Amino acid sequence: MKEKKLYSAQPEPEEKIKVAVIGGSFNPITMGHVRMAENILGHLVCIRQVWLMPAFRHPFEKHKDYEAERIRMIRMAETAHIRYFGYEIDNMLSGETYQTFSRLIKDPDYRDIYDFYMVIGSDCLLDFDRKWKYAAELARLVTFIIIPRPGYDPENYEGLLSRPPHILLKAARTPDVSASLVRKKIRRGESLRGLLPQAVETFILEKGLYKKASPARFQRHDSPCCSA
């Protein structure tokens, strides 16, 4: 007589998909954002996808009227591994990084499938310990990937994000392009060559976006992930 099993073998849990999240205004998305994402995918083989998460509220938001357009422009720059992620907008979050990631990593739609990393430029790194809300808790909550940016040398940084598991991607090189620079060039009628994905540049020029400056309308309680 066969012995009856008292338990059934459980399947090995599948490894979570590692996703790097880049946040910011994306107003508009620039080649700086695109190259940052490509650098992460090219240098960190563990990262399967990069998700671009536009802020619902952002400290440097200059053109609230372009809410729909900035989402559409991110979609234009998508690839198989670089995707739009509307989490803050869909949930109307405040823009505080700690609030966003505290909610995201517990969200039942994501928690069992994805392992999230947060991406920031070294321009934000130097202010992280002093100016970001709940910085110590955030450093324990999520792993950061730090991308060097021109003019902001992270080598002498010894703060909360200077030790593992946080990652300084020293080999990454990204162009010194910001959305604010793009907007200024548009208002001045200057060339945008090399600053934007081609489809985004065409869309902006055809729609006549960013030709007028408007005052910032929102405040955020910590620094953004990347330049406005």
C-alpha positions in Angstrom: 0.0 0.0 0.0 1.4 3.4 -1.0 2.0 5.8 1.8 -0.3 8.8 1.5 1.5 12.1 1.1 0.8 14.5 4.0 1.6 17.6 1.9 2.0 18.6 -1.7 5.2 20.0 -3.1 5.0 23.8 -3.7 6.4 25.1 -6.9 9.4 27.3 -6.7 8.4 31.0 -6.7 9.3 32.7 -9.9 11.9 35.5 -9.7 10.3 38.9 -9.7 10.9 41.1 -12.7 13.3 43.9 -11.9 12.1 47.3 -13.0 13.8 50.7 -12.8 11.5 53.6 -12.4 12.5 57.1 -13.7 10.3 59.9 -12.4 10.0 63.5 -13.4 7.9 66.0 -15.2 8.6 64.7 -18.7 7.4 68.0 -19.9 8.5 67.1 -22.5 10.4 63.8 -22.5 14.0 64.4 -23.8 16.9 62.4 -25.1 18.4 62.8 -21.6 15.5 60.6 -20.3 15.9 58.1 -23.2 19.7 57.8 -22.8 19.3 57.3 -19.1 16.9 54.4 -19.6 19.2 52.9 -22.3 22.2 53.2 -20.0 20.4 51.3 -17.2 19.3 48.5 -19.6 22.8 48.3 -21.1 24.9 48.3 -17.9 22.6 46.4 -15.5 21.6 43.1 -16.9 19.4 42.3 -14.0 17.0 45.2 -15.0 14.4 43.9 -17.4 12.5 47.1 -18.0 12.6 50.8 -17.4 9.3 52.6 -16.6 8.9 56.3 -17.1 6.6 57.7 -14.4 5.4 61.3 -14.9 4.5 63.2 -11.8 0.9 64.1 -11.1 2.3 67.2 -9.2 5.8 68.4 -9.7 7.8 71.3 -8.2 8.9 72.6 -11.6 5.7 72.0 -13.6 5.6 74.8 -16.1 2.8 73.8 -18.3 -0.1 72.1 -16.5 -2.2 72.6 -19.7 0.0 70.0 -21.4 -1.1 67.1 -19.2 -2.4 64.9 -22.0 0.4 65.9 -24.4 3.2 64.9 -22.1 1.7 61.4 -21.6 1.3 61.1 -25.4 5.0 62.1 -26.0 6.3 59.5 -23.5 4.2 56.9 -25.4 6.0 58.1 -28.6 9.4 57.2 -27.1 8.4 53.7 -25.9 10.3 50.6 -26.8 9.9 46.9 -25.9 11.8 47.6 -22.6 11.2 51.3 -22.0 7.6 51.9 -21.1 5.2 54.6 -19.9 4.0 54.1 -16.2 1.1 56.3 -15.1 1.0 55.3 -11.5 1.3 58.8 -9.9 -1.2 60.3 -12.3 -3.7 57.4 -12.2 -3.7 57.5 -8.4 -3.5 61.4 -8.2 -0.5 61.1 -5.7 1.2 64.1 -4.2 4.6 63.5 -5.7 6.3 62.6 -2.5 8.6 59.8 -3.4 8.2 58.0 -0.1 4.4 58.0 -0.5 4.6 56.8 -4.0 7.0 53.9 -3.4 5.4 52.9 -0.1 2.1 52.4 -1.9 3.6 50.9 -5.0 5.6 48.1 -3.4 2.5 47.0 -1.4 0.1 47.3 -4.3 -1.4 43.9 -5.0 -1.3 44.5 -8.7 2.5 44.8 -8.6 4.0 43.4 -5.4 4.2 39.7 -6.4 5.5 40.4 -9.9 7.9 43.3 -9.8 10.9 44.3 -7.8 11.2 48.1 -8.2 14.4 50.3 -8.3 14.3 54.0 -8.3 16.5 56.1 -10.6 17.9 59.5 -9.8 20.6 61.7 -11.3 23.6 62.7 -9.2 22.2 66.2 -9.3 19.6 65.0 -6.8 21.9 62.7 -4.9 23.8 65.5 -3.2 20.6 66.9 -1.7 19.0 63.6 -0.8 20.0 63.3 2.9 19.2 66.9 3.7 16.1 67.8 1.6 14.2 64.6 0.7 11.3 63.9 3.0 11.7 60.6 4.9 15.1 60.1 3.3 16.4 57.4 5.7 13.1 55.4 5.5 13.2 55.7 1.7 16.8 54.5 1.5 15.7 51.3 3.3 12.5 50.9 1.3 13.8 50.9 -2.2 17.1 50.4 -4.0 18.3 53.5 -5.8 20.2 53.6 -9.1 22.3 56.8 -9.4 23.2 58.1 -12.8 26.1 60.6 -13.1 25.1 64.0 -14.5 27.5 66.7 -15.9 28.6 69.1 -13.2 27.5 66.8 -10.2 30.4 64.6 -9.1 29.1 61.8 -6.8 32.5 60.4 -5.9 32.8 62.2 -2.6 29.2 61.5 -1.5 29.1 59.4 1.7 25.5 59.6 2.6 22.5 57.3 2.8 22.8 56.1 -0.8 26.5 55.6 -0.9 26.4 51.9 0.2 24.9 48.7 -1.1 22.3 47.8 -2.1 22.2 51.2 -3.8 24.0 51.4 -7.2 26.2 54.2 -8.6 26.3 53.5 -12.3 29.7 55.1 -13.0 29.9 53.9 -16.6 26.7 55.7 -17.6 26.9 58.8 -19.7 23.9 60.9 -20.5 23.6 64.1 -22.5 23.2 67.3 -20.5 19.6 67.9 -21.6 16.7 69.0 -19.5 13.0 69.7 -20.4 13.4 73.2 -19.1 16.2 73.8 -21.6 14.0 72.4 -24.4 11.2 74.8 -23.4 13.5 77.8 -23.4 14.8 76.9 -26.9 11.3 76.5 -28.2 10.3 80.0 -26.9 13.5 81.5 -28.5 12.9 79.7 -31.8 16.2 77.8 -31.5 17.0 74.4 -33.0 16.0 71.3 -31.1 18.3 69.0 -33.0 19.5 66.0 -30.9 17.5 67.1 -27.8 14.3 65.1 -28.4 13.2 61.9 -29.9 12.3 62.7 -33.5 8.6 61.8 -33.2 8.4 64.1 -30.1 10.1 67.0 -31.8 7.8 66.7 -34.8 4.7 66.5 -32.5 5.8 69.6 -30.5 6.5 71.7 -33.6 3.2 70.7 -35.3 1.1 71.4 -32.2 3.0 74.6 -31.3 3.6 73.5 -27.7 5.7 75.4 -25.1 5.7 78.7 -27.0 4.5 80.6 -23.9 5.9 80.4 -20.4 3.5 79.9 -17.5 4.1 80.1 -13.7 4.6 77.0 -11.6 1.4 75.9 -9.9 2.4 73.0 -7.6 4.9 72.4 -4.9 6.5 69.0 -4.0 8.0 68.1 -0.7 11.1 66.4 -1.9 13.3 66.6 -4.9 12.4 65.1 -8.3 14.1 62.1 -9.8 15.5 64.1 -12.6 15.6 67.5 -14.0 12.4 69.3 -15.1 
